[in-house]
Amino acid sequence: MSNRRNAAAALLGLPVLAAAAPDIKGSILPESEEAARIISYTIYAEARGEPFKGKLAVASVINTRARLKMLSLHGVCLQDKQFSCWNNISSVPAFFSNSTNLQQADLKARSECYALSWLLISRQRRWEHLTHFYNPSISTPDWATLLKGRKMIGNHIFGYID
């Protein structure tokens, strides 16, 4: 957990966001900003190449898991084996924390993920009940046979397990 927490703490220094508000470097950001960056990275890392609907579905999974486990939104992102992007992580990958040579599609994906993180935090939307997702072209987990309400969004299959 400490590696995930250290990687999450590194998100506080993201150059893309820090450039917008250089006075926040070195200061402690409000918890909601830290949470937004952790959630945003989770959505981005899990669904950056997917259409907006896929990113929205990942946000729904975060919301449902947090609600069912009675955890904070960013807390469920950092929990062991909840999201593959945090498994075995020791630092935020350079492709996310480096703001040089960003492509238009990457900027769009990052902004969508950041907006979705704040939408989750605001609790001003009803979210679909989704608990799991996977990319069948990468692997099919053991729990995939238990998945109900299956739907394919982009390259991922989403659903829920009671």
C-alpha positions as CSV (number, residue, x, y, z in Angstrom):
1,M,0.0,0.0,0.0
2,S,2.8,2.4,0.7
3,N,4.1,2.3,-2.9
4,R,0.6,3.1,-4.2
5,R,0.4,5.9,-1.6
6,N,3.8,7.3,-2.6
7,A,2.8,7.1,-6.3
8,A,-0.5,8.8,-5.5
9,A,1.4,11.6,-3.5
10,A,3.5,12.2,-6.6
11,L,0.3,13.1,-8.5
12,L,0.2,16.3,-6.4
13,G,3.1,17.6,-8.4
14,L,1.8,16.9,-11.8
15,P,3.4,19.5,-14.1
16,V,0.3,19.9,-16.3
17,L,-1.8,21.0,-13.3
18,A,1.0,22.7,-11.4
19,A,1.7,24.9,-14.4
20,A,-1.9,26.2,-14.1
21,A,-1.3,27.2,-10.5
22,P,2.4,27.5,-9.7
23,D,1.8,28.8,-6.2
24,I,0.6,25.4,-5.0
25,K,3.9,23.7,-5.5
26,G,5.2,22.7,-2.1
27,S,1.9,23.4,-0.3
28,I,-0.6,20.8,0.9
29,L,-3.6,20.7,-1.4
30,P,-7.1,20.2,-0.1
31,E,-8.0,16.5,0.2
32,S,-10.6,16.9,-2.5
33,E,-7.9,17.9,-5.0
34,E,-5.7,15.0,-4.0
35,A,-8.7,12.7,-4.4
36,A,-9.5,14.2,-7.8
37,R,-6.0,13.5,-9.0
38,I,-6.0,9.9,-7.7
39,I,-9.4,9.2,-9.3
40,S,-8.4,11.0,-12.5
41,Y,-5.3,9.0,-12.9
42,T,-7.2,5.8,-12.2
43,I,-9.8,6.5,-14.9
44,Y,-7.1,7.6,-17.3
45,A,-4.8,4.6,-16.7
46,E,-7.7,2.2,-17.1
47,A,-9.5,3.8,-20.0
48,R,-7.4,6.5,-21.7
49,G,-7.9,5.0,-25.2
50,E,-11.6,4.4,-24.7
51,P,-14.5,6.6,-25.8
52,F,-16.0,8.9,-23.2
53,K,-18.6,6.3,-22.4
54,G,-15.9,3.9,-21.4
55,K,-14.3,6.4,-19.1
56,L,-17.8,7.1,-17.6
57,A,-18.2,3.4,-17.0
58,V,-14.9,3.2,-15.1
59,A,-16.0,6.1,-13.0
60,S,-19.2,4.2,-12.3
61,V,-17.2,1.2,-11.1
62,I,-15.2,3.5,-8.8
63,N,-18.4,4.9,-7.4
64,T,-20.1,1.6,-6.9
65,R,-17.1,-0.1,-5.2
66,A,-16.7,2.9,-2.9
67,R,-20.4,2.8,-2.0
68,L,-20.5,-0.9,-1.4
69,K,-17.3,-1.0,0.6
70,M,-18.1,2.2,2.4
71,L,-14.8,3.7,1.4
72,S,-13.8,7.1,0.0
73,L,-13.7,7.3,-3.8
74,H,-9.9,7.7,-3.9
75,G,-9.5,5.1,-1.1
76,V,-11.1,2.5,-3.2
77,C,-8.8,3.4,-6.1
78,L,-5.8,2.7,-3.9
79,Q,-7.0,-0.5,-2.4
80,D,-5.1,-3.6,-3.2
81,K,-6.1,-5.3,-6.4
82,Q,-9.0,-3.0,-7.2
83,F,-7.5,-1.3,-10.3
84,S,-4.6,-2.8,-12.2
85,C,-3.0,0.6,-12.8
86,W,-2.1,0.7,-9.0
87,N,-0.9,-2.9,-8.8
88,N,2.9,-3.1,-8.3
89,I,3.3,0.6,-8.8
90,S,6.2,2.5,-7.2
91,S,5.8,5.8,-9.1
92,V,3.5,7.5,-11.4
93,P,4.4,6.5,-14.9
94,A,6.3,9.1,-16.9
95,F,3.7,9.1,-19.7
96,F,1.2,10.5,-17.2
97,S,3.4,12.9,-15.2
98,N,5.4,14.3,-18.1
99,S,3.7,17.2,-19.7
100,T,6.0,17.5,-22.7
101,N,5.0,16.3,-26.2
102,L,1.4,15.8,-25.3
103,Q,-0.8,14.8,-28.2
104,Q,-4.3,16.3,-28.6
105,A,-6.0,13.0,-27.9
106,D,-4.0,12.6,-24.6
107,L,-5.0,16.1,-23.5
108,K,-8.6,15.4,-24.3
109,A,-8.5,12.1,-22.3
110,R,-6.8,13.7,-19.3
111,S,-9.3,16.5,-19.2
112,E,-12.2,14.1,-19.5
113,C,-10.8,12.0,-16.7
114,Y,-10.2,15.0,-14.5
115,A,-13.8,16.3,-15.1
116,L,-15.2,12.9,-14.3
117,S,-13.2,12.8,-11.0
118,W,-14.8,16.0,-9.9
119,L,-18.2,14.8,-11.0
120,L,-17.8,11.8,-8.8
121,I,-16.6,13.9,-5.9
122,S,-19.6,16.3,-6.3
123,R,-22.1,13.4,-6.0
124,Q,-24.4,15.3,-8.3
125,R,-25.1,12.4,-10.7
126,R,-26.7,9.0,-10.6
127,W,-24.2,6.4,-11.5
128,E,-24.7,3.0,-13.1
129,H,-24.3,0.0,-10.9
130,L,-21.1,-1.5,-12.3
131,T,-18.6,-3.4,-10.1
132,H,-16.2,-5.0,-12.6
133,F,-14.7,-4.6,-16.0
134,Y,-12.0,-6.3,-18.0
135,N,-10.4,-6.2,-21.5
136,P,-11.0,-9.6,-23.1
137,S,-8.1,-9.1,-25.5
138,I,-5.7,-8.8,-22.6
139,S,-7.1,-11.4,-20.2
140,T,-10.3,-13.0,-18.9
141,P,-10.3,-13.1,-15.1
142,D,-11.8,-16.0,-13.2
143,W,-14.7,-13.8,-12.0
144,A,-15.8,-13.0,-15.6
145,T,-18.2,-15.9,-15.6
146,L,-20.0,-14.4,-12.6
147,L,-20.5,-11.0,-14.3
148,K,-24.2,-10.0,-14.8
149,G,-25.5,-7.2,-17.0
150,R,-22.6,-7.5,-19.4
151,K,-22.0,-4.7,-21.8
152,M,-19.2,-4.1,-24.2
153,I,-18.0,-0.5,-24.1
154,G,-14.9,0.2,-26.3
155,N,-12.5,-2.7,-25.6
156,H,-13.8,-3.5,-22.2
157,I,-16.7,-5.7,-20.9
158,F,-18.5,-4.1,-17.9
159,G,-21.0,-5.6,-15.5
160,Y,-21.7,-6.3,-11.9
161,I,-21.3,-9.1,-9.4
162,D,-23.7,-9.4,-6.5
